[in-house]
Amino acid sequence: MNILLLLLNLVLVLSCSFFLLSLAKFTRKTAYLLGIFILAYADIVLILEVAGLLSALNPATVLTLQFLVTGISALVWRRMGKPNLLGPFSGVEIRHLLKAGILESLRRHPLLVILVVCVAYVYLGHILRILVLPPFNPDSMIYHLSRVGYWMQHESFYPWPTPNPRQVVFPMNAELGLLWTILWWGTDQLSGFVQWMAIPAIMLAIYGLVGLLGYSRLQGLYSAFLWATLTQVIFQSHSTQNDLITASFWVALIYFFFIGLREKPRPAVYLSAIAFGLAIGAKSTSLIVLPGFAIALIFTIWEHARNKDFQARLIMWGFSALLGVLFFGSYIYIQNLIVFHSPLGPKSFSASVVGMSGRDSLSTHLSLLGDNLGRYMYQLVDFSALPPALAEPIQPVKKALFSFIYTGAGISVENQETVGRGGFSLDYVNPINGDNSWFGPLLVFLIPAIVYQLYRGIRTHDTLRLTLAISSIIFFLFFCAVERWTPAKGRYFMIPVALSFPLIAGLFNPLMPGHKLVKSFLILLGITSMLSVALLGIHQLTSSDLKDLFSGQRSDPFWSKDFSYRLILENVPQTASIGLLSHFSYADYPFFGEHLMRRITVAIPDNEPLLPGVDYQRFSQEYENSDYIFLISTKPSLLNVTSMKHFLLIQAPSESLWIRKDLRPAEACDDRSWPFILFYEDSAEAVCPRFPLIMDGYMPTQAGDFKPEIGVGVHQGITFDLVVQQDSLVTFSILLQPRPIFEQTMQFIITDPNGNPTVHSSEFRSGKEVNFVARLQPGVYKIQLFLADGSFRARILNFQVTVP
């Protein structure tokens, strides 16, 4: 953690932005502030990409490059006559702002004041949340942050062996922001600010776009702050995902695009092109925006076909956009093309995440479109963010109305052929969490506003209205046609919601009948849903999290409470090397440690495809020489672990628990140097599927004070192999809690190496510990534990294996 290096780099990045932006000579304060954001992020992306190309992604190289870029920008600024670095803010004084009537405006618009205060309360509170609570989102643990760990380890972006192609083929501009914070701070404590900073950027862009639409500043403020009350925006603002940051590039792109086409300052065209490159390189959903944006461009070109100056600016934007994509958005696509012969990565992988996994006929996509239109429209009409007392009575009405419409239209929202995972029905209610929530009740009013503004844009030939409406509508249609429904798709609509939200400003038009009532209702609705979501989000935190949140001390990572990760945390040094054999959706980020200093080398399990173009031979020796080996949910058939210094086994196959049977202690390790073996039972029906057995030198010892829990019953029994090297008197101590609480029968079966079972049965009640003692000879024994009362269920509170 080096605050001086962080501040130095921040000053250099912002200085570079100020030097370059002063050349634009913007008169719009909104354009100036948004330009700082775009140039600063572009600076970070470009420098990190160059360092990655040099295979020198380390602080010394990045700092040197930053000094070089900032120095060049300072020289250019000096050669151009040292234009004012504060642009439109030069000479502005607080006293002047007060005299201009800000206090009077606040007095005249109390609802706006309340809205601003509530939004500030929530998002300033998220600063503390980011600083105190470690990242917790599953996707961040699986690839957003884990790819940062691999980048820092390899000092480049070149693909490495992984069962999760998302780590190496997905666009990376958002994660480059995460990398920048971790590179200078030393931990992920500041990584949440990448998405948090997108909040004011998008609000600025919405405010500016409302002004370009011809509405007042007041309408722009209402629109910008109401956008910040949306449910998914609130959750994303403190996450380490990439939807908000991508949306910020898109709204900035549209804003600068129309400033550049309508007004004199050509730098706005260049900033739009840079934002375009950043958006394409941030998230693949940007590719789904392109068809709608292209259609809107065609309308724009058609409308201004006779305006030669306009056409010249449009051509200039086109060439600039190509350069913007080349420098700020193409890195990962070019690398994918070189390594995997496809810009989207291995074709088998890209086909698996789009459409119907290879069944991509026109009829298939039309089927997806029809069913998904029904599902997503149902989810967009979202009242779940309201307090339960208001939301619960609305749900039956919503269900009855949509059921009537869908039945008449023949829309099958429950068609499992077009569902990716999870089942959908009209009983589905959007949950209030970062993964599966949607946007709240304001979108009920945004949808008709988009339709109206589209109509108005066609009538008045307003290309900005058409661009915002068409881009959003076409995105919605394309997304429905190419992506099977899953519960976590709400955040994918962050871009079209942000792009279309300026259109809601028309509802605040003072010329509209009843506009004061509409305005008051929408503001109160936004405030109510935002505060409800904020409070529900707090309720989802544990008491320990809340204590840390209010004390200002950073909490332990959520995964440190899990036994398997806690074992790593307590027993694997921060500088150790780890050989990892995992699966597609395993959260490997915690393996890197707090300061991302552990070195991880990955082997690919038999059931995961190899990535074409990746040199696995290059990593094999490093894997075999790792200090620790972790096997996760797979058989170790690929491994030769005879030379391992340590061996830690996590999560055996779901049908049984196992350890390696083909190793002799003398070959595997020195005396007592095999400290831990962790077994993990993964049963879909288990109440809490964790079961540890810690062994020392092949001999079982007491499992410590850990209290594992696992459901035991029909199809939930524990099965594992116990390797015995010498005659041993072994005691198995089991403490169970039945459900419901009455006497049940437990069976404990020990099968010797010759296949002869010994069955131990015991009646027990809750809280009674059952002990089985057995004299075991050398060999491999199969141990089984389950309930003979198949209709019931019990929970293991503790299970220990001891040797006197």
C-alpha positions, 0 to 999 in steps of 0.5 A, a space after each residue: 500500500 503506497 499512497 505516495 505512488 498512488 497520488 503521484 500517478 493520479 497527479 500525472 494522469 490528471 495533469 496529462 488530461 488537463 494539458 490536452 483538454 485545454 487545447 479544446 477550449 471548451 466553453 461548456 463546463 459539462 463537456 470539460 468535466 466529461 472530457 477529463 474523465 475520458 482522457 484520464 481513462 484513455 491515458 491509463 488504458 494506453 499506457 497499460 497496453 503498451 506495458 503489456 506489449 513490452 511484457 513489462 506490466 510492472 510499476 517501474 515501467 508503467 510509471 516511466 511511461 506515464 512520466 513520458 506521456 505527461 511530459 509530451 502532453 506538457 510540451 504540446 501544451 507549451 508549444 500551443 501557447 499555454 491555454 488556460 488549464 481550467 477552461 470554462 472554470 477559469 475565473 469562476 468564484 463561489 461568490 459569483 455562483 451564489 449571486 447567480 441565484 443558486 440559493 434562490 433556485 434551491 429554495 424554489 425547488 425543494 424536491 430537487 434539493 431532497 433528491 440531490 441530498 438522498 443521492 449524495 447520501 447513498 453514493 457518498 456512503 458507497 465510498 465508505 462501503 468500497 473502502 471497508 468491504 472487500 469485493 464480493 461479486 462472484 463474477 469478479 472472483 471468477 474473472 474480473 479480478 482474477 485476470 488482474 492477478 494473472 496479468 500482474 503475475 505474467 506482466 503481460 496480457 498474453 493468454 495462459 492456461 485456464 478452464 475459464 476462457 472469460 479470463 483471457 478473451 473478454 474485452 479488458 478496458 474495465 479491468 485495466 482500471 482495476 489493475 491500475 488501482 491495485 498496481 499502485 495501492 497494492 490491494 483491491 481496496 480501491 478497485 470499487 472506485 472504477 465503477 463508482 467514478 462512472 456514476 458522476 460521468 454518466 450523470 454529467 453526460 445525461 445532463 448534457 444530452 438533455 441540454 442538447 435535446 433543447 430542455 432546460 438545465 433544471 430538466 437536466 438535473 432532474 433526469 441525471 439525479 433520477 437516473 442515479 436512483 435506479 436499482 441496478 445502478 445503485 448495486 453496480 456503483 460499488 462493484 468490480 464489474 464492468 457495466 457502469 463503466 462501459 455505459 459511461 463511455 457510450 453516453 460520453 460518446 453520443 454527447 461528444 458526437 453531437 457537440 462535434 457535429 453541431 458546434 465548432 470545437 473539433 476536439 469534441 469529435 476526437 473525444 467521441 472517437 476515443 470514448 468509442 474505442 474505450 467502449 468497444 474495448 470494455 465489454 462485448 455488449 458494446 457490439 450489440 449496441 453497434 447495429 442500432 447506432 449504425 442505423 441512427 448514423 444512417 438517419 443522421 447522414 440522410 438528414 444532413 446529406 446536403 450540409 457539406 460541413 456536417 458531412 466533413 465532420 462526420 467523415 472526420 469522426 469516422 476516421 477518428 473512430 477507427 483510430 480510437 478503436 485501434 488505440 483504445 479498443 482493439 487490443 484484446 480482439 487482435 490478440 484473440 485473432 492472433 492466438 485463437 484465429 477469431 476476434 471473439 476467442 475460440 469459436 466453441 466458446 463464443 458459440 456457447 455464450 451466444 444464442 443456442 450453442 451452435 443452433 443459430 438458425 433464423 427460426 431459433 433466433 426468432 424463437 429467442 426474440 419472441 420469448 425473451 421480449 416477453 420475459 424482459 418486458 416483464 422484468 423491466 416493469 419492475 416494482 421490486 425496489 419499492 418497500 415490500 408493503 407497496 411492492 407485494 400488492 402490485 405483483 398479482 396485478 402485474 401478473 394478471 395483466 401480462 398473463 392476459 396479454 401474453 396468452 392472447 399474443 401467444 408469447 411463451 415466457 416459460 419455454 425452457 428451450 430458450 432459458 439458459 439457466 433457472 426457470 422463468 414464470 410470471 410469478 418471478 419477482 426481481 430479487 434485490 441484489 447486485 446480480 439479479 435485480 433490475 432498474 425499479 419502477 421509473 422504467 415504467 415511465 421511461 418506456 413510453 417516453 422512449 416511444 414518444 421521443 422516437 415519434 417526435 424525432 421522426 416528425 422533427 427530424 431530430 437526429 439526437 432523439 432518433 439516435 438515443 431512441 433507436 440505439 436503445 430499442 435495437 439493442 433490446 431487440 438484438 439482445 433478446 434475439 441472441 441471448 438465452 434468458 438467465 436471472 442475471 441479465 438485468 445489468 446488461 441493459 445498463 447501456 440502453 437505459 443510460 442512453 435513453 434516460 435523457 428522453 425522460 426529461 420531456 416528462 418535466 416539461 413545464 408546458 405539459 399539463 399537470 407537469 408539477 404533479 408528474 414531476 413530484 410523483 417521479 421524484 418521490 418514486 425515485 427517492 422511495 425506491 432508492 432508499 428502500 434498495 439502500 436499506 435492503 442492501 444494508 440488511 443483506 450485510 452481516 453484523 460483522 460487516 456492519 460493525 466494520 462498515 461503521 467503524 471504518 476498519 476493513 472487513 475480512 474477505 467474505 471467502 475467508 469465512 469458508 473453511 477451504 479458503 480459510 485453510 489457504 489463508 492460514 497455511 499458505 504463505 503470501 509468496 508461495 507458488 500454487 498449482 491449480 486444477 479447477 473448473 470453469 466457474 471456480 473463484 480462483 481470485 482468493 488464491 492470489 492473496 491480499 497483495 496478489 503476490 502468490 504465483 498461480 499456474 493452472 492445469 486444465 482438467 479432463 472435462 474442460 477443453 484446451 484453449 487452442 493457441 496456448 502453449 501448455 508446455 511452457 507452463 507445465 514445469 512451473 506447475 509441477 514445481 509449485 509449492 502447493 497443488 490444489 485439485 478442485 472438483 476434478 480427477 487428478 489424472 493429468 497430474 504428476 505430484 510425486 515431487 510436490 513439497 506440499 499437497 492440498 486437495 479441495 473438493 472431490 467429485 460429487 459422487 464421492 470423496 477421494 484421495 490419491 491412491 497411487 502414491 507412496 509416502 516416500 515418493 510424495 514427500 518427506 516425513 510429515 511434510 504433507 500437512 493438509 488434505 481437505 475433502 469437500 463433498 458437493 451434493 446438490 441436495 445438501 443443506 450445507 455441503 462441507 465436510 473436512 478431513 485433515 490428515 498429517 503424513 497420511 495418518 488422520 489427526 483431530 480436525 481442530 475446532 472447525 464445525 462443518 455442516 452437511 446434510 445427511 440422508 437419502 442421496 446425501 451420504 458421505 463417502 470417502 477413501 481413507 488411506 492407512 499406512 500402519 496398524 491403527 486404532 481409529 476413532 470416528 466422532 460424529 455429532 449430528 442434529 436431526 431434522 425434525 428433532 426426534 430419534 433417528 438411525 445412523 449407519 456408518 459403514 467401513 469397507 476394508 481393502 478386500 471389499 468386506 463391509 462392517 456396518 455400525 448402526 446407532 440411534 441418536 437424538 439431537 446433540 448426542 455424539 456418536 463414536 465408532 472405534 475400529 482397528 484398521 490394517 494398512 490399505 485403502 478403506 471406504 468410509 460411508 455415512 448416511 441415515 437409515 431413515 430415508 425420509 428424514 434429514 440430519 445435519 453434521 455439526 462436527 466430524 473428527 477422525 482421531 488416532 490415539 
